[in-house]
Amino acid sequence: MTDVAKDLTAGTIGGASQLIVGHPFDTIKVKLQSQPVPPPGQRPKYSGAIDAVKQTVAAEGPRGLYKGMGAPLATVAALNAVLFTVRGQMEALLRSEPGAPLTVNQQVVAGAGAGVAVAVLATPTELIKCRLQAQGAAVTGPGAAVTAAIKYSGPMDVAKQVLRSEGGIKGLFKGLIPTMGREVPGNAAMFGVYEALKQYFAGGTDTSGLDRGSLIVAGGLAGGAFWVSVYPTDVIKSAIQIDDYRNPKYSGSIDAFKKIVKAEGVGGLYKGFGPAMARSVPANAACFLAYEGVRSSLG
């Protein structure tokens, strides 16, 4: 197999592992991000991550935590295959000679380059996922709950409605700019931290002999670095992608930033941060471990 084929295969399996482990956390993150600010005297539908889990499971069963997984599951192969393949090709371009190890800074550059490619593919998937996950977010008044009507029956229905009534293909790429703003610096940070930790554990640039425990720790912390570096951008992305097309609340990323901070303070840019971090560590540990294992077995 060529290096590209090996990266495609390993990236696909790594991405599937990441999705299966992390999707329930992502569902809770989006629910917290998307619930509106309650009017004075009312309380939000979810008081926090644990409450969101309890209400979701009570209303929809455990399957509710996997709502919206169809879209990313259908495209996870492409997204992660592109991520690791582009990163691999960037590594080849940055090497001083074939087989030479890369520095941490070079891995940062490789990660950023891979992030550009992933952002383009991820935007429609993220939009569909967020629309499905955000359904039902509302506020509760004294003695009663106000819940939005279910608008979409599934991933394909989201895509059909967006294509039909939100400007065609352009509608599926709503939120491309903040998605790019998340993926480029996020992947730069993730791959840079991952390489730095691997070299630290290995005591040098040769990391081929690292055990599974070291890879799990490096992958988990690298995933955490992704979210620490870009989380406010992700909140803005989600807000824009679930915004009403005919009566939009936000005119763009900067406007969304200003309005969120004005209404909720800086803390509004970190809604759902706990679930995101709780997801990122095990999910990315699973992703990198699966990738490294498959890539190594393929030679």
Solvent accessible surface area in square Angstrom, and as a share of the most:
residue,aa,sasa,rsa
1,M,136,0.61
2,T,93,0.54
3,D,84,0.43
4,V,59,0.34
5,A,31,0.24
6,K,27,0.11
7,D,6,0.03
8,L,75,0.37
9,T,49,0.28
10,A,0,0.00
11,G,0,0.00
12,T,45,0.26
13,I,77,0.39
14,G,0,0.00
15,G,0,0.00
16,A,30,0.23
17,S,30,0.19
18,Q,34,0.15
19,L,17,0.08
20,I,100,0.51
21,V,58,0.33
22,G,0,0.00
23,H,2,0.01
24,P,25,0.15
25,F,73,0.30
26,D,11,0.06
27,T,0,0.00
28,I,5,0.03
29,K,4,0.02
30,V,0,0.00
31,K,5,0.02
32,L,15,0.07
33,Q,11,0.05
34,S,17,0.11
35,Q,20,0.09
36,P,63,0.40
37,V,70,0.40
38,P,36,0.23
39,P,67,0.42
40,P,139,0.88
41,G,79,0.76
42,Q,69,0.31
43,R,154,0.56
44,P,45,0.29
45,K,29,0.12
46,Y,9,0.03
47,S,99,0.64
48,G,26,0.25
49,A,35,0.27
50,I,123,0.62
51,D,38,0.19
52,A,0,0.00
53,V,51,0.29
54,K,133,0.56
55,Q,57,0.25
56,T,3,0.02
57,V,54,0.31
58,A,91,0.70
59,A,86,0.66
60,E,71,0.32
61,G,22,0.21
62,P,97,0.61
63,R,209,0.76
64,G,3,0.03
65,L,29,0.14
66,Y,88,0.34
67,K,46,0.19
68,G,8,0.08
69,M,37,0.17
70,G,39,0.38
71,A,9,0.07
72,P,10,0.07
73,L,82,0.41
74,A,84,0.65
75,T,47,0.27
76,V,13,0.07
77,A,42,0.33
78,A,48,0.37
79,L,26,0.13
80,N,13,0.07
81,A,7,0.06
82,V,36,0.21
83,L,16,0.08
84,F,2,0.01
85,T,17,0.10
86,V,42,0.24
87,R,15,0.06
88,G,14,0.13
89,Q,76,0.34
90,M,45,0.20
91,E,22,0.10
92,A,59,0.46
93,L,147,0.73
94,L,51,0.26
95,R,81,0.30
96,S,107,0.69
97,E,110,0.49
98,P,136,0.86
99,G,72,0.69
100,A,17,0.13
101,P,84,0.53
102,L,8,0.04
103,T,76,0.44
104,V,47,0.27
105,N,116,0.59
106,Q,50,0.22
107,Q,9,0.04
108,V,53,0.30
109,V,73,0.42
110,A,0,0.00
111,G,0,0.00
112,A,25,0.19
113,G,20,0.19
114,A,0,0.00
115,G,0,0.00
116,V,71,0.41
117,A,30,0.24
118,V,11,0.06
119,A,0,0.00
120,V,67,0.38
121,L,77,0.38
122,A,4,0.03
123,T,0,0.00
124,P,26,0.16
125,T,10,0.06
126,E,22,0.10
127,L,0,0.00
128,I,20,0.10
129,K,11,0.05
130,C,1,0.00
131,R,16,0.06
132,L,7,0.04
133,Q,0,0.00
134,A,15,0.12
135,Q,21,0.09
136,G,10,0.09
137,A,18,0.14
138,A,10,0.07
139,V,24,0.14
140,T,13,0.08
141,G,13,0.12
142,P,122,0.77
143,G,89,0.86
144,A,65,0.50
145,A,67,0.52
146,V,97,0.56
147,T,75,0.43
148,A,55,0.43
149,A,91,0.71
150,I,115,0.58
151,K,116,0.49
152,Y,14,0.05
153,S,105,0.68
154,G,15,0.15
155,P,43,0.27
156,M,135,0.60
157,D,36,0.19
158,V,0,0.00
159,A,15,0.11
160,K,115,0.49
161,Q,31,0.14
162,V,0,0.00
163,L,73,0.36
164,R,175,0.64
165,S,38,0.25
166,E,14,0.06
167,G,52,0.50
168,G,23,0.22
169,I,112,0.57
170,K,168,0.71
171,G,6,0.06
172,L,21,0.10
173,F,68,0.28
174,K,47,0.20
175,G,10,0.09
176,L,54,0.27
177,I,129,0.65
178,P,10,0.06
179,T,0,0.00
180,M,53,0.24
181,G,31,0.30
182,R,16,0.06
183,E,13,0.06
184,V,37,0.21
185,P,59,0.37
186,G,0,0.00
187,N,3,0.02
188,A,12,0.09
189,A,27,0.21
190,M,11,0.05
191,F,0,0.00
192,G,3,0.03
193,V,49,0.28
194,Y,0,0.00
195,E,13,0.06
196,A,41,0.32
197,L,37,0.18
198,K,17,0.07
199,Q,30,0.14
200,Y,167,0.64
201,F,76,0.32
202,A,40,0.31
203,G,72,0.69
204,G,34,0.32
205,T,73,0.43
206,D,107,0.55
207,T,26,0.15
208,S,105,0.68
209,G,72,0.70
210,L,30,0.15
211,D,93,0.48
212,R,183,0.67
213,G,41,0.39
214,S,23,0.15
215,L,21,0.11
216,I,74,0.38
217,V,70,0.40
218,A,0,0.00
219,G,0,0.00
220,G,1,0.01
221,L,95,0.47
222,A,0,0.00
223,G,0,0.00
224,G,7,0.06
225,A,21,0.17
226,F,19,0.08
227,W,15,0.05
228,V,92,0.53
229,S,59,0.38
230,V,4,0.02
231,Y,0,0.00
232,P,32,0.20
233,T,37,0.21
234,D,0,0.00
235,V,2,0.01
236,I,18,0.09
237,K,1,0.00
238,S,1,0.01
239,A,14,0.11
240,I,18,0.09
241,Q,0,0.00
242,I,49,0.25
243,D,17,0.09
244,D,74,0.38
245,Y,106,0.40
246,R,187,0.68
247,N,121,0.62
248,P,78,0.49
249,K,114,0.48
250,Y,34,0.13
251,S,106,0.68
252,G,29,0.28
253,S,32,0.20
254,I,120,0.61
255,D,33,0.17
256,A,0,0.00
257,F,91,0.38
258,K,127,0.54
259,K,81,0.34
260,I,9,0.04
261,V,45,0.26
262,K,182,0.77
263,A,66,0.51
264,E,59,0.26
265,G,30,0.29
266,V,99,0.57
267,G,53,0.51
268,G,1,0.01
269,L,9,0.04
270,Y,94,0.36
271,K,44,0.19
272,G,8,0.08
273,F,63,0.26
274,G,46,0.44
275,P,12,0.08
276,A,0,0.00
277,M,48,0.22
278,A,49,0.38
279,R,32,0.12
280,S,0,0.00
281,V,64,0.37
282,P,51,0.32
283,A,0,0.00
284,N,6,0.03
285,A,8,0.06
286,A,25,0.20
287,C,4,0.02
288,F,1,0.00
289,L,49,0.24
290,A,21,0.16
291,Y,16,0.06
292,E,36,0.16
293,G,43,0.41
294,V,30,0.17
295,R,52,0.19
296,S,86,0.55
297,S,90,0.58
298,L,56,0.28
299,G,67,0.64
